Amino acid sequence: MKNNSIRIAIVGVGNCASSLLQGIEFYKHKGLKNPKVEAMGLMHLDIGGYKPWDIEVGAAFDIDRRKVGRPLKEAVFAKPNCTKVLFPNFNDSAVTVSMGEVLDGVSEHMKEYPEDRTFLVADEKPCHVEKVLKESGVEILLNYLPVGSDQATEFYAKVCLSTGVSLINCMPSFIVSERPWAKRFEEKGIPIVGDDVKSQLGATIIHRVLAKLFEDRGVRLDRTYQINTGGNTDFLNMLNRNRLKNKRISKTEAIQSQLGIPLEPENIHIGPSDYVPWQNDNKVCFLRMEGRGFGEVPLNLELRLSVEDSPNSGGMTVDAIRCCKIARDRGIAGPLYSISACAMKHPPIQYPDDVARAMLEEFIEGKRKR
């Protein structure tokens, strides 16, 4: 008989983790009160027999002194987290946040900002991450580290390899989409998902769909930009442009992959623009696309999108977790191409979004291996 519990570990108890865990409690509350609950805000209520509330946290890692050593149900609301509260009353989870490895997880420039807005590194020795994962019995590790944490991401990827734990890489340090790393997980028999989570309805998915629409309708896209602002720690961290190389690659390739003829680098600009503290977890995207239609007559499109950033990613991660779990149930190893293409900006293989969604449905039904 299948065990319906999915035990996960989380690296980085920031806004994304907070929104995901609050969302799980939100749907659990609705589901237990009403067995016929509608899947409002979800792509899938049920994936392979697993509901969102079947996900439980067995371990959590952070480096901030306001979170390390505290119960997870309190740490998700601790500063500098600033996302909207979806569900304030957590269950009686006994999980305490462990001290993780800092490595390159904290940018030096963040010391120049108010404490409520930045990371405060705990004066504690890092825990033995591998031991914690083994003792907690988790199957999947979510990587929510800050953009630019390449060394730290590789550290946790190696721990996953040594413990048999699956990795869902939600940030743009390339693991799942890098063949040498992917091969190591495949050889170990471990399914993985990544890299760099898309929002449920965010700047990247909208930009991709519009780029594909231009292509499908015979409109030549000449140039485009996507500029984003926000006030959470993600945007503060990204003020250090040296940490943005992979982020720009991830977001730019996500759009270029939808075009028959990719744009020249000078004609496409995609990435974070600035940090606006009072926006908190609200992200505002300014998008412009210039092209030529019938008779090469010019046209242009401008769009402004405003979203709460972290819950937007939770809508995809909750599916990625359950897809990873059924892959483990089925004995599948290596990158999961369907959910990665659907839920991630920089998957191993890029597909148009309608194709990726169809592939995902086939995977869930067991008609596609991965």
N, C-alpha and C positions, 0 to 999 in steps of 0.2 A: 504493500500500500504506500502511495506517495506521501511523503512528508510535505505539507503545504507551507512550512516555514522557510523563508529565504533569509539566511543570516549574512549580513554585510558588514564590512568595516568602512569607515570614512576617514580619509586623510584631508584635513582642512575643514574645521567646523565653522565655516563662514556663512555668508548669506545664502549660497546655493544649497548647502547642507541644511540650513535652517528651514528654507522653503520646502525642500523635499520631505523632511521629516514631519514638519507641520502638515503638509499635504497628505501624507500617509495617515496621520491621525485624523485629519478632516474626513477622508473617505472611509476610514474605519468607523468613525462615529456615525456617518450617514448610512453605511452599509449594515451595521449591526442594528440600527434603529429601524431600517427599512430594507428588507431583503430584495426588494424590487427597485433598489436605488438606480437612478439614471446616471449614466456616465458623463455627467456635465463636466467639461474641462479635461476629459480623458480621450485619447485616441482609442484605447482599449480598456474596458472594465475587466475583462478576463483574457489572460494569455496562458494557454496551456494548462488551465485549471487554477492559475494563480491570480489573486486579486491584489490591488495595491497594498492592502492592509496585511497581506501575508509577509511583507518585508519587515524585518526587524534588525536592529543594529546590535552587533555583538562586540564591537570595538570601535574606538574613535581616537584620532591623533590630531594634535594641534601644537603650536609653539607659543601661544599667547598666554600670559600669566593670568588673565581674567577667565580663561577656559580650562587650562591644564589643572587636573586634580579636582575639578568640579563635576557634578553629575551632568550627563549630556543634556538632560531635559532643561537644565539651567543655562548651560554653556551656549546653546543655540540662540539664546536671547541676549547674550553678553556683548558688550562693545568690542570691536567696532561694527558689529552687525547692525544693519539699519533697514532690513527689508520689512515689508508689512507683515503684521501678525495675522496669520490665517486661522490658527487654532492654538490658543495659549495653554491648554490643559493637556499635558503629556501623561502617558501611563507611568507606572512605577518602575521603569527600566532602571536596572542597577548599574548600567554602564557609566564608568567614569572616564573622562577624557585623559588620555595618556600623553606624555611629552614625546613628540616626534623629533626627527632629525631636522635641523634648520637648513644646513648646507646653503644653497642659493635661494632659499624660499623668501627672504626678506631683502628688499631693495634698500640701499643706504639712504636714498633721498627721503624715505618715509619718516626718518627721524626728525625732519624739519616741520612736521605737521602736528596738530593737536592730538593728544593721546586718545581722545574719543574717536578719532578718524583713522588711526594707524595701528600697526602691530606693536605690542610690547612683549619682547621675548622673555619667557620665563627663565629664572635662574635655577634651572633644574637639569639634571643629567638625562639625556634621551633614554627612553625605555628600550628594552630588547624587542623590537617590533616583530621579529619572526616568532619569538616565544609568545607574545600577546596574541598574534593571529592564530597560532596553533591551539592555545589554551581556550580561546573564545569560540572555536569551532565555526569560524566564518568561511563562506565559500567564495565571496566576491568582495573585491576592494574597489571603492570609488575614489578616484583621484581628483580632488578639488583644490589642488595647490594653486598659488598665484601664477599668472602668466610669466614666463621667463624662468621658472624653476626647473630647468632641464636636469641638473645634477640630482635634485631631490626626486624628480619623477623616475629617473633611471634607478635610483636607490630602491624605491618602492616596487618598481617593476622586477628587480632582481629578487626582492623578498617574495613576491608572488611566485616567481619561478621556483624558488627553493621550498615553498610551502604548498604548492599546488592550488593556490587561490587564483581565481580569475581576476583580471584587471579590466575595469571600465575607465578609460582615460578621458576625462571630461575637459582636459585643457590641452593647449597647442604645443606640447613637447611630444614629438612624433615617436611613437612606439608601435602601435598597431599597424600604422601605414608604412613602417620601415621594415622591409623584408627580412633583414637579419634578426631583428627582435621578434617579428611574427613567427619566423621559423623556429626559434627557441621555444616559444609557447606551444607551437604545434607539436614539436618533438616531445614535449613534456605532457601532451594530452590535455592542455588547458585552453578553454575558449576565452576569447578576449574581444572587447568592443572599443572602438575609438576611431580617430582622435578629434578632440575639440567639439564639445556638444553644441548642437544647434539649439536655438530657442524653438518653442512650440509654434509661435507665430512672431518671428523677430526679423531683424534687418537682413540676415543672410538668406533665409528661406524666401522672403518676399523679393529680394533682389534677384535670386536665382530664377524664381518663377517668371518675373518680368523679363529677364534676359532671354529665357527660353521662349516667351511669348513673342518678343521681337523677332527671334530667329524663325519661329514657326510661321509667323505672318509675313515673312519676307522683308522685314524692316532691318536695314543695316545699322547696327549699333556702332557709332563712331567714338563715343567717349562717355565715361560715367564716373561718378564718385558716390561714396557712401561715407558719411561723416557722423560719428556717434559721440554723444556726451553723456556723462553720468556722474553720480556723487558717491558711489560706494568704494570699497577698498580696491576693487578690480580696476576702476578708472584711475584712482590715485596711484596704484602700483604701475600702471601703464604710462604715467608721465615720464618714467625712465624709458626713453626710446630704445635704449640698448637691449631691453627685454622683449621687444616687439617683433623681432625678425620672423619667428615662426608664426606668430599671430597674423601678421600681414600675409605671409605665404598661405596660411590656411584659409583666410577669408577671401583672398584674391583668387586662389585656385577654385574655390567653391563657385565663383561666378564665371570665371574663364571656361570652366568645364562644360558650361551650358551653351557655349558659342562654337559654331563651326569653324570660324576663324578667330582665334584669340586676339584681343586688343593689344596694341603695343603698350609697353609699360607706362609711357608718358600719357596715355589716354585712359588709364584706369587708376583710381586712387580709392582705396578702401581701408578703413581703420579708425581707431579711436582718435578723437581730435582734442578733447580737453576734459578736465575734471571740474565739475561744478558742485561743490559740497552740498548746497541746499536741495539738489535733486535727489540725494540719498540713493535708494535702489532704483529710482526711475531712470530709464534710459531713453534718450531721444535720438532718433535717427533722421538725418537729412539725406535724401537720396535724389540724385539727378541723373537722367539718361538722355543723351542726345543721339538722334539717328536720322536716317533718310528712308522715306517710303517710296511709293509709286512715282516714277519720273524723277527720282532722287530729290524730291521735295522734303526739306528739313522738318523735323518735328522734335519736340522735347517733352519730357515728363518730369515732374517734381513731386516728391512725396515726403510727408513728415509722419513719422511713427513714434508714438509714446507708449512704452510698456514698463511694467514692473519686471525688472531684469531677471531676478532669481527664480520666482515662481515659473517664469517662462521656460527656463531650462528644466525645471522639475517635471514638466509635462512630457518631456522626452526621456529623461533619465529613469522615470518609473517604468517605462516600457523596456528600456535597455537592460535594466536589472532582471526583469522577468524573462526576457529573451535569453539572456546569459544563463539563467537558471535552467531553462528547458534544454539548452544546449548541453549543459552538464548532465542533466537527466538522460539525454540521448547519447552521451559519450562522444560528443563532437569536440574537436580540438582546433586551435588556431583562430584567426580572425573570422568574425561573423559578418560576412559581407552585406547581408540584407539590412540588419538593424544598424550597422555602421553607416551604410549609405543613406539610410533614412534619418538617423538621429545625430550624425556627426558631420562637421564641416570638412574634415580632412580624412575621409575613409580610405582604406586600401585601394578601392576602385570607386570612381565617381559614376553615378547614374543620374539621369533625369529624375526628378522627384516623383513623378507618377509611376515610373518604372520601379524605383526603389520601394515605393509603398506596395506595389503589386508583389514584388519579391518578398517583402516582409510578411504579407498575408500568407504567401505560399510556405514560408518558413514556419510560421506559427501553426499552420495546418499539417506540417510534416511532409509537404510536397517538395520542399527544397532543403538540401542538407544544411547550408549555412548562408 
